[in-house]
Amino acid sequence: MSTITFTAPRVTAPRPTLRLTRRGRIVVFVAACLIVMATALMLGTSSVATDSAGGDPTRTEMIRVDHGQTLWGIAAQIADDGEVREMVTTIKKLNALDSSVLMAGQVLHIPAS
């Protein structure tokens, strides 16, 4: 008669895929906090803006530029007669624009009416 031996397969505990030290957990927590704060700053909107000279705060409204709109056209809609040029300058200062070129979807601060 022959003897049959049976060996059970080895069962090993699965290794964790990611293991962080205390320092690693702190770094991940601080990075997550910084991402949340940066996102909040980007999405935050202000209803008061100042020009680059740091003058008096000006009440503003936010508008989204539509396709085909120009800075002159936007300024003409909100300015009194004959003050369009000054309104263009004001809008450029409020939004820190280097030129009068606008992109569709761009958000602008304009003086509140």
N, CA, C and O atoms as a GROMACS GRO file, in nm:
protein
  452
    1MET      N    1   0.081  -0.115   0.000
    1MET     CA    2   0.000   0.000   0.000
    1MET      C    3   0.088   0.125   0.000
    1MET      O    4   0.194   0.127   0.061
    2SER      N    5   0.043   0.227  -0.068
    2SER     CA    6   0.121   0.349  -0.074
    2SER      C    7   0.060   0.457   0.013
    2SER      O    8  -0.059   0.455   0.046
    3THR      N    9   0.142   0.549   0.047
    3THR     CA   10   0.096   0.658   0.132
    3THR      C   11   0.084   0.784   0.048
    3THR      O   12   0.174   0.820  -0.028
    4ILE      N   13  -0.028   0.850   0.064
    4ILE     CA   14  -0.049   0.977  -0.007
    4ILE      C   15  -0.042   1.088   0.098
    4ILE      O   16  -0.112   1.084   0.199
    5THR      N   17   0.041   1.182   0.073
    5THR     CA   18   0.050   1.296   0.165
    5THR      C   19  -0.014   1.417   0.101
    5THR      O   20  -0.001   1.442  -0.019
    6PHE      N   21  -0.078   1.487   0.180
    6PHE     CA   22  -0.147   1.608   0.133
    6PHE      C   23  -0.091   1.726   0.211
    6PHE      O   24  -0.091   1.726   0.334
    7THR      N   25  -0.045   1.826   0.139
    7THR     CA   26   0.005   1.947   0.205
    7THR      C   27  -0.092   2.060   0.173
    7THR      O   28  -0.127   2.084   0.058
    8ALA      N   29  -0.132   2.128   0.275
    8ALA     CA   30  -0.224   2.241   0.258
    8ALA      C   31  -0.149   2.358   0.197
    8ALA      O   32  -0.034   2.384   0.230
    9PRO      N   33  -0.216   2.430   0.106
    9PRO     CA   34  -0.149   2.547   0.048
    9PRO      C   35  -0.126   2.653   0.154
    9PRO      O   36  -0.205   2.669   0.247
   10ARG      N   37  -0.018   2.722   0.138
   10ARG     CA   38   0.014   2.830   0.234
   10ARG      C   39  -0.078   2.949   0.212
   10ARG      O   40  -0.098   2.996   0.099
   11VAL      N   41  -0.132   2.994   0.319
   11VAL     CA   42  -0.218   3.112   0.315
   11VAL      C   43  -0.142   3.226   0.380
   11VAL      O   44  -0.107   3.220   0.498
   12THR      N   45  -0.117   3.327   0.302
   12THR     CA   46  -0.046   3.443   0.357
   12THR      C   47  -0.142   3.560   0.362
   12THR      O   48  -0.231   3.574   0.277
   13ALA      N   49  -0.123   3.641   0.460
   13ALA     CA   50  -0.208   3.760   0.475
   13ALA      C   51  -0.173   3.858   0.363
   13ALA      O   52  -0.056   3.878   0.332
   14PRO      N   53  -0.273   3.919   0.302
   14PRO     CA   54  -0.244   4.016   0.196
   14PRO      C   55  -0.173   4.137   0.254
   14PRO      O   56  -0.208   4.187   0.361
   15ARG      N   57  -0.075   4.181   0.183
   15ARG     CA   58   0.000   4.298   0.228
   15ARG      C   59  -0.079   4.425   0.197
   15ARG      O   60  -0.143   4.435   0.093
   16PRO      N   61  -0.074   4.520   0.288
   16PRO     CA   62  -0.143   4.647   0.258
   16PRO      C   63  -0.073   4.715   0.140
   16PRO      O   64   0.049   4.711   0.127
   17THR      N   65  -0.154   4.779   0.055
   17THR     CA   66  -0.097   4.842  -0.064
   17THR      C   67  -0.031   4.976  -0.033
   17THR      O   68   0.064   5.016  -0.101
   18LEU      N   69  -0.080   5.045   0.068
   18LEU     CA   70  -0.024   5.174   0.102
   18LEU      C   71  -0.021   5.188   0.253
   18LEU      O   72  -0.122   5.168   0.321
   19ARG      N   73   0.094   5.222   0.303
   19ARG     CA   74   0.107   5.236   0.447
   19ARG      C   75   0.180   5.366   0.473
   19ARG      O   76   0.293   5.385   0.430
   20LEU      N   77   0.114   5.457   0.544
   20LEU     CA   78   0.172   5.587   0.569
   20LEU      C   79   0.223   5.597   0.712
   20LEU      O   80   0.162   5.546   0.806
   21THR      N   81   0.333   5.662   0.724
   21THR     CA   82   0.385   5.691   0.858
   21THR      C   83   0.310   5.812   0.913
   21THR      O   84   0.227   5.871   0.844
   22ARG      N   85   0.338   5.846   1.034
   22ARG     CA   86   0.272   5.964   1.095
   22ARG      C   87   0.303   6.089   1.013
   22ARG      O   88   0.214   6.170   0.987
   23ARG      N   89   0.428   6.104   0.973
   23ARG     CA   90   0.467   6.220   0.893
   23ARG      C   91   0.394   6.220   0.759
   23ARG      O   92   0.351   6.325   0.713
   24GLY      N   93   0.379   6.104   0.698
   24GLY     CA   94   0.308   6.093   0.571
   24GLY      C   95   0.162   6.132   0.584
   24GLY      O   96   0.107   6.200   0.496
   25ARG      N   97   0.097   6.090   0.692
   25ARG     CA   98  -0.043   6.128   0.715
   25ARG      C   99  -0.056   6.278   0.734
   25ARG      O  100  -0.153   6.338   0.688
   26ILE      N  101   0.040   6.338   0.803
   26ILE     CA  102   0.036   6.484   0.823
   26ILE      C  103   0.053   6.555   0.688
   26ILE      O  104  -0.018   6.652   0.660
   27VAL      N  105   0.145   6.507   0.607
   27VAL     CA  106   0.168   6.570   0.476
   27VAL      C  107   0.043   6.559   0.389
   27VAL      O  108   0.005   6.656   0.324
   28VAL      N  109  -0.021   6.443   0.388
   28VAL     CA  110  -0.143   6.426   0.308
   28VAL      C  111  -0.254   6.517   0.360
   28VAL      O  112  -0.325   6.577   0.280
   29PHE      N  113  -0.269   6.529   0.491
   29PHE     CA  114  -0.371   6.615   0.550
   29PHE      C  115  -0.346   6.762   0.514
   29PHE      O  116  -0.439   6.832   0.475
   30VAL      N  117  -0.222   6.808   0.527
   30VAL     CA  118  -0.190   6.948   0.495
   30VAL      C  119  -0.211   6.975   0.346
   30VAL      O  120  -0.262   7.081   0.309
   31ALA      N  121  -0.172   6.881   0.260
   31ALA     CA  122  -0.192   6.899   0.116
   31ALA      C  123  -0.341   6.908   0.083
   31ALA      O  124  -0.381   6.990   0.000
   32ALA      N  125  -0.422   6.824   0.145
   32ALA     CA  126  -0.566   6.828   0.121
   32ALA      C  127  -0.624   6.962   0.167
   32ALA      O  128  -0.709   7.020   0.099
   33CYS      N  129  -0.579   7.010   0.283
   33CYS     CA  130  -0.627   7.141   0.332
   33CYS      C  131  -0.589   7.253   0.236
   33CYS      O  132  -0.670   7.342   0.210
   34LEU      N  133  -0.467   7.249   0.183
   34LEU     CA  134  -0.424   7.353   0.089
   34LEU      C  135  -0.506   7.348  -0.040
   34LEU      O  136  -0.539   7.453  -0.095
   35ILE      N  137  -0.538   7.231  -0.087
   35ILE     CA  138  -0.619   7.219  -0.209
   35ILE      C  139  -0.759   7.274  -0.184
   35ILE      O  140  -0.813   7.343  -0.270
   36VAL      N  141  -0.817   7.244  -0.070
   36VAL     CA  142  -0.950   7.296  -0.038
   36VAL      C  143  -0.948   7.448  -0.027
   36VAL      O  144  -1.038   7.514  -0.078
   37MET      N  145  -0.846   7.503   0.038
   37MET     CA  146  -0.837   7.649   0.052
   37MET      C  147  -0.816   7.716  -0.083
   37MET      O  148  -0.877   7.819  -0.110
   38ALA      N  149  -0.732   7.658  -0.169
   38ALA     CA  150  -0.709   7.716  -0.302
   38ALA      C  151  -0.837   7.713  -0.385
   38ALA      O  152  -0.867   7.808  -0.457
   39THR      N  153  -0.910   7.604  -0.377
   39THR     CA  154  -1.036   7.594  -0.450
   39THR      C  155  -1.136   7.697  -0.399
   39THR      O  156  -1.206   7.760  -0.479
   40ALA      N  157  -1.143   7.714  -0.268
   40ALA     CA  158  -1.235   7.813  -0.212
   40ALA      C  159  -1.198   7.954  -0.258
   40ALA      O  160  -1.286   8.035  -0.285
   41LEU      N  161  -1.070   7.985  -0.267
   41LEU     CA  162  -1.028   8.117  -0.313
   41LEU      C  163  -1.061   8.138  -0.460
   41LEU      O  164  -1.100   8.248  -0.500
   42MET      N  165  -1.047   8.033  -0.540
   42MET     CA  166  -1.078   8.046  -0.683
   42MET      C  167  -1.227   8.063  -0.707
   42MET      O  168  -1.268   8.140  -0.794
   43LEU      N  169  -1.307   7.992  -0.631
   43LEU     CA  170  -1.451   7.996  -0.654
   43LEU      C  171  -1.520   8.109  -0.580
   43LEU      O  172  -1.634   8.144  -0.611
   44GLY      N  173  -1.451   8.167  -0.483
   44GLY     CA  174  -1.510   8.276  -0.407
   44GLY      C  175  -1.533   8.397  -0.494
   44GLY      O  176  -1.450   8.429  -0.580
   45THR      N  177  -1.643   8.463  -0.474
   45THR     CA  178  -1.672   8.583  -0.551
   45THR      C  179  -1.684   8.700  -0.457
   45THR      O  180  -1.728   8.686  -0.343
   46SER      N  181  -1.646   8.813  -0.505
   46SER     CA  182  -1.651   8.934  -0.424
   46SER      C  183  -1.744   9.033  -0.492
   46SER      O  184  -1.746   9.046  -0.614
   47SER      N  185  -1.821   9.103  -0.411
   47SER     CA  186  -1.909   9.204  -0.467
   47SER      C  187  -1.847   9.342  -0.455
   47SER      O  188  -1.909   9.441  -0.495
   48VAL      N  189  -1.727   9.351  -0.401
   48VAL     CA  190  -1.657   9.477  -0.390
   48VAL      C  191  -1.519   9.459  -0.450
   48VAL      O  192  -1.449   9.363  -0.417
   49ALA      N  193  -1.480   9.550  -0.538
   49ALA     CA  194  -1.349   9.544  -0.600
   49ALA      C  195  -1.284   9.680  -0.592
   49ALA      O  196  -1.352   9.782  -0.581
   50THR      N  197  -1.152   9.682  -0.596
   50THR     CA  198  -1.079   9.808  -0.597
   50THR      C  199  -0.991   9.810  -0.719
   50THR      O  200  -0.955   9.706  -0.774
   51ASP      N  201  -0.956   9.931  -0.760
   51ASP     CA  202  -0.864   9.939  -0.872
   51ASP      C  203  -0.723   9.911  -0.822
   51ASP      O  204  -0.701   9.898  -0.702
   52SER      N  205  -0.629   9.902  -0.914
   52SER     CA  206  -0.493   9.864  -0.877
   52SER      C  207  -0.424   9.968  -0.790
   52SER      O  208  -0.324   9.937  -0.725
   53ALA      N  209  -0.474  10.091  -0.788
   53ALA     CA  210  -0.413  10.195  -0.707
   53ALA      C  211  -0.453  10.182  -0.560
   53ALA      O  212  -0.398  10.252  -0.475
   54GLY      N  213  -0.548  10.092  -0.530
   54GLY     CA  214  -0.588  10.073  -0.392
   54GLY      C  215  -0.677  10.183  -0.340
   54GLY      O  216  -0.677  10.212  -0.221
   55GLY      N  217  -0.754  10.245  -0.428
   55GLY     CA  218  -0.843  10.354  -0.389
   55GLY      C  219  -0.964  10.304  -0.314
   55GLY      O  220  -0.962  10.196  -0.255
   56ASP      N  221  -1.068  10.382  -0.317
   56ASP     CA  222  -1.191  10.347  -0.247
   56ASP      C  223  -1.255  10.225  -0.311
   56ASP      O  224  -1.249  10.208  -0.433
   57PRO      N  225  -1.316  10.139  -0.228
   57PRO     CA  226  -1.386  10.023  -0.285
   57PRO      C  227  -1.505  10.068  -0.369
   57PRO      O  228  -1.573  10.165  -0.336
   58THR      N  229  -1.529   9.996  -0.477
   58THR     CA  230  -1.638  10.026  -0.568
   58THR      C  231  -1.734   9.909  -0.569
   58THR      O  232  -1.691   9.794  -0.584
   59ARG      N  233  -1.864   9.934  -0.553
   59ARG     CA  234  -1.964   9.826  -0.564
   59ARG      C  235  -1.964   9.778  -0.708
   59ARG      O  236  -1.970   9.857  -0.802
   60THR      N  237  -1.956   9.647  -0.723
   60THR     CA  238  -1.950   9.591  -0.857
   60THR      C  239  -2.052   9.480  -0.875
   60THR      O  240  -2.106   9.426  -0.779
   61GLU      N  241  -2.076   9.449  -1.000
   61GLU     CA  242  -2.156   9.334  -1.039
   61GLU      C  243  -2.065   9.246  -1.126
   61GLU      O  244  -1.972   9.295  -1.190
   62MET      N  245  -2.093   9.118  -1.126
   62MET     CA  246  -2.016   9.028  -1.211
   62MET      C  247  -2.100   8.991  -1.332
   62MET      O  248  -2.218   8.957  -1.320
   63ILE      N  249  -2.038   8.998  -1.450
   63ILE     CA  250  -2.107   8.956  -1.573
   63ILE      C  251  -2.018   8.856  -1.646
   63ILE      O  252  -1.896   8.856  -1.630
   64ARG      N  253  -2.081   8.772  -1.725
   64ARG     CA  254  -2.006   8.676  -1.809
   64ARG      C  255  -2.014   8.727  -1.952
   64ARG      O  256  -2.122   8.755  -2.003
   65VAL      N  257  -1.899   8.737  -2.017
   65VAL     CA  258  -1.890   8.789  -2.153
   65VAL      C  259  -1.948   8.686  -2.250
   65VAL      O  260  -1.910   8.569  -2.247
   66ASP      N  261  -2.041   8.730  -2.334
   66ASP     CA  262  -2.099   8.644  -2.438
   66ASP      C  263  -2.016   8.653  -2.565
   66ASP      O  264  -1.933   8.742  -2.580
   67HIS      N  265  -2.040   8.560  -2.654
   67HIS     CA  266  -1.970   8.558  -2.782
   67HIS      C  267  -2.003   8.686  -2.860
   67HIS      O  268  -2.120   8.719  -2.878
   68GLY      N  269  -1.901   8.755  -2.905
   68GLY     CA  270  -1.920   8.875  -2.985
   68GLY      C  271  -1.925   9.005  -2.906
   68GLY      O  272  -1.926   9.113  -2.965
   69GLN      N  273  -1.928   8.997  -2.775
   69GLN     CA  274  -1.930   9.120  -2.696
   69GLN      C  275  -1.792   9.182  -2.691
   69GLN      O  276  -1.690   9.111  -2.691
   70THR      N  277  -1.789   9.314  -2.687
   70THR     CA  278  -1.663   9.387  -2.676
   70THR      C  279  -1.663   9.469  -2.549
   70THR      O  280  -1.768   9.495  -2.490
   71LEU      N  281  -1.546   9.509  -2.507
   71LEU     CA  282  -1.534   9.592  -2.387
   71LEU      C  283  -1.605   9.726  -2.409
   71LEU      O  284  -1.668   9.779  -2.318
   72TRP      N  285  -1.593   9.780  -2.528
   72TRP     CA  286  -1.659   9.907  -2.559
   72TRP      C  287  -1.810   9.892  -2.553
   72TRP      O  288  -1.879   9.980  -2.500
   73GLY      N  289  -1.863   9.783  -2.605
   73GLY     CA  290  -2.007   9.760  -2.603
   73GLY      C  291  -2.060   9.744  -2.462
   73GLY      O  292  -2.167   9.796  -2.430
   74ILE      N  293  -1.987   9.672  -2.377
   74ILE     CA  294  -2.028   9.655  -2.237
   74ILE      C  295  -2.025   9.789  -2.166
   74ILE      O  296  -2.116   9.822  -2.091
   75ALA      N  297  -1.918   9.867  -2.189
   75ALA     CA  298  -1.906   9.998  -2.125
   75ALA      C  299  -2.016  10.092  -2.173
   75ALA      O  300  -2.067  10.173  -2.095
   76ALA      N  301  -2.054  10.084  -2.301
   76ALA     CA  302  -2.159  10.171  -2.355
   76ALA      C  303  -2.294  10.139  -2.292
   76ALA      O  304  -2.377  10.229  -2.277
   77GLN      N  305  -2.319  10.013  -2.256
   77GLN     CA  306  -2.446   9.975  -2.195
   77GLN      C  307  -2.461  10.032  -2.054
   77GLN      O  308  -2.573  10.063  -2.012
   78ILE      N  309  -2.351  10.045  -1.981
   78ILE     CA  310  -2.363  10.087  -1.841
   78ILE      C  311  -2.321  10.231  -1.817
   78ILE      O  312  -2.347  10.285  -1.709
   79ALA      N  313  -2.256  10.295  -1.914
   79ALA     CA  314  -2.207  10.432  -1.895
   79ALA      C  315  -2.313  10.533  -1.934
   79ALA      O  316  -2.401  10.506  -2.016
   80ASP      N  317  -2.301  10.651  -1.874
   80ASP     CA  318  -2.384  10.762  -1.917
   80ASP      C  319  -2.333  10.810  -2.053
   80ASP      O  320  -2.222  10.776  -2.094
   81ASP      N  321  -2.414  10.887  -2.122
   81ASP     CA  322  -2.375  10.935  -2.255
   81ASP      C  323  -2.245  11.014  -2.247
   81ASP      O  324  -2.228  11.100  -2.161
   82GLY      N  325  -2.155  10.983  -2.338
   82GLY     CA  326  -2.029  11.056  -2.346
   82GLY      C  327  -1.922  11.008  -2.250
   82GLY      O  328  -1.810  11.059  -2.255
   83GLU      N  329  -1.950  10.912  -2.161
   83GLU     CA  330  -1.851  10.866  -2.064
   83GLU      C  331  -1.807  10.723  -2.090
   83GLU      O  332  -1.760  10.654  -2.000
   84VAL      N  333  -1.821  10.679  -2.214
   84VAL     CA  334  -1.788  10.541  -2.246
   84VAL      C  335  -1.639  10.516  -2.230
   84VAL      O  336  -1.598  10.412  -2.178
   85ARG      N  337  -1.558  10.610  -2.275
   85ARG     CA  338  -1.413  10.592  -2.267
   85ARG      C  339  -1.367  10.578  -2.122
   85ARG      O  340  -1.283  10.494  -2.092
   86GLU      N  341  -1.422  10.661  -2.032
   86GLU     CA  342  -1.386  10.650  -1.890
   86GLU      C  343  -1.433  10.517  -1.832
   86GLU      O  344  -1.365  10.458  -1.748
   87MET      N  345  -1.551  10.468  -1.876
   87MET     CA  346  -1.602  10.341  -1.827
   87MET      C  347  -1.513  10.226  -1.872
   87MET      O  348  -1.490  10.132  -1.796
   88VAL      N  349  -1.463  10.232  -1.996
   88VAL     CA  350  -1.370  10.129  -2.045
   88VAL      C  351  -1.246  10.126  -1.956
   88VAL      O  352  -1.200  10.019  -1.917
   89THR      N  353  -1.193  10.243  -1.924
   89THR     CA  354  -1.075  10.251  -1.838
   89THR      C  355  -1.105  10.196  -1.699
   89THR      O  356  -1.022  10.125  -1.642
   90THR      N  357  -1.223  10.228  -1.645
   90THR     CA  358  -1.261  10.179  -1.512
   90THR      C  359  -1.272  10.027  -1.511
   90THR      O  360  -1.222   9.962  -1.420
   91ILE      N  361  -1.336   9.970  -1.612
   91ILE     CA  362  -1.352   9.824  -1.620
   91ILE      C  363  -1.215   9.757  -1.634
   91ILE      O  364  -1.190   9.654  -1.572
   92LYS      N  365  -1.127   9.815  -1.714
   92LYS     CA  366  -0.993   9.759  -1.730
   92LYS      C  367  -0.917   9.761  -1.598
   92LYS      O  368  -0.846   9.665  -1.567
   93LYS      N  369  -0.931   9.868  -1.521
   93LYS     CA  370  -0.862   9.875  -1.391
   93LYS      C  371  -0.921   9.778  -1.290
   93LYS      O  372  -0.847   9.712  -1.217
   94LEU      N  373  -1.055   9.766  -1.287
   94LEU     CA  374  -1.119   9.676  -1.191
   94LEU      C  375  -1.081   9.530  -1.216
   94LEU      O  376  -1.073   9.452  -1.121
   95ASN      N  377  -1.057   9.494  -1.341
   95ASN     CA  378  -1.028   9.355  -1.376
   95ASN      C  379  -0.881   9.330  -1.409
   95ASN      O  380  -0.845   9.220  -1.451
   96ALA      N  381  -0.798   9.431  -1.391
   96ALA     CA  382  -0.654   9.421  -1.418
   96ALA      C  383  -0.628   9.370  -1.560
   96ALA      O  384  -0.548   9.278  -1.581
   97LEU      N  385  -0.698   9.430  -1.657
   97LEU     CA  386  -0.682   9.391  -1.798
   97LEU      C  387  -0.571   9.471  -1.862
   97LEU      O  388  -0.561   9.592  -1.843
   98ASP      N  389  -0.486   9.403  -1.938
   98ASP     CA  390  -0.380   9.472  -2.010
   98ASP      C  391  -0.428   9.527  -2.143
   98ASP      O  392  -0.375   9.627  -2.192
   99SER      N  393  -0.529   9.462  -2.201
   99SER     CA  394  -0.581   9.506  -2.330
   99SER      C  395  -0.733   9.500  -2.327
   99SER      O  396  -0.793   9.461  -2.228
  100SER      N  397  -0.793   9.540  -2.438
  100SER     CA  398  -0.939   9.540  -2.448
  100SER      C  399  -0.994   9.412  -2.506
  100SER      O  400  -1.114   9.404  -2.536
  101VAL      N  401  -0.911   9.311  -2.524
  101VAL     CA  402  -0.954   9.184  -2.582
  101VAL      C  403  -1.025   9.101  -2.476
  101VAL      O  404  -0.972   9.079  -2.367
  102LEU      N  405  -1.147   9.056  -2.508
  102LEU     CA  406  -1.225   8.974  -2.418
  102LEU      C  407  -1.248   8.837  -2.480
  102LEU      O  408  -1.252   8.823  -2.602
  103MET      N  409  -1.262   8.737  -2.395
  103MET     CA  410  -1.289   8.600  -2.439
  103MET      C  411  -1.431   8.564  -2.397
  103MET      O  412  -1.476   8.604  -2.290
  104ALA      N  413  -1.502   8.490  -2.481
  104ALA     CA  414  -1.637   8.443  -2.445
  104ALA      C  415  -1.627   8.357  -2.321
  104ALA      O  416  -1.541   8.268  -2.314
  105GLY      N  417  -1.714   8.382  -2.224
  105GLY     CA  418  -1.713   8.307  -2.098
  105GLY      C  419  -1.631   8.375  -1.989
  105GLY      O  420  -1.638   8.332  -1.874
  106GLN      N  421  -1.556   8.477  -2.021
  106GLN     CA  422  -1.477   8.548  -1.923
  106GLN      C  423  -1.569   8.622  -1.826
  106GLN      O  424  -1.672   8.674  -1.868
  107VAL      N  425  -1.533   8.626  -1.698
  107VAL     CA  426  -1.613   8.694  -1.598
  107VAL      C  427  -1.548   8.829  -1.569
  107VAL      O  428  -1.428   8.837  -1.543
  108LEU      N  429  -1.629   8.934  -1.575
  108LEU     CA  430  -1.580   9.070  -1.551
  108LEU      C  431  -1.655   9.133  -1.434
  108LEU      O  432  -1.774   9.109  -1.414
  109HIS      N  433  -1.582   9.215  -1.357
  109HIS     CA  434  -1.645   9.300  -1.257
  109HIS      C  435  -1.674   9.434  -1.326
  109HIS      O  436  -1.586   9.494  -1.386
  110ILE      N  437  -1.798   9.479  -1.316
  110ILE     CA  438  -1.834   9.609  -1.370
  110ILE      C  439  -1.897   9.691  -1.258
  110ILE      O  440  -1.956   9.634  -1.166
  111PRO      N  441  -1.884   9.823  -1.264
  111PRO     CA  442  -1.946   9.906  -1.158
  111PRO      C  443  -2.096   9.882  -1.153
  111PRO      O  444  -2.163   9.875  -1.256
  112ALA      N  445  -2.148   9.870  -1.031
  112ALA     CA  446  -2.292   9.848  -1.013
  112ALA      C  447  -2.367   9.973  -1.052
  112ALA      O  448  -2.322  10.085  -1.027
  113SER      N  449  -2.483   9.955  -1.114
  113SER     CA  450  -2.560  10.070  -1.158
  113SER      C  451  -2.654  10.118  -1.050
  113SER      O  452  -2.727  10.215  -1.071
   0.00000   0.00000   0.00000
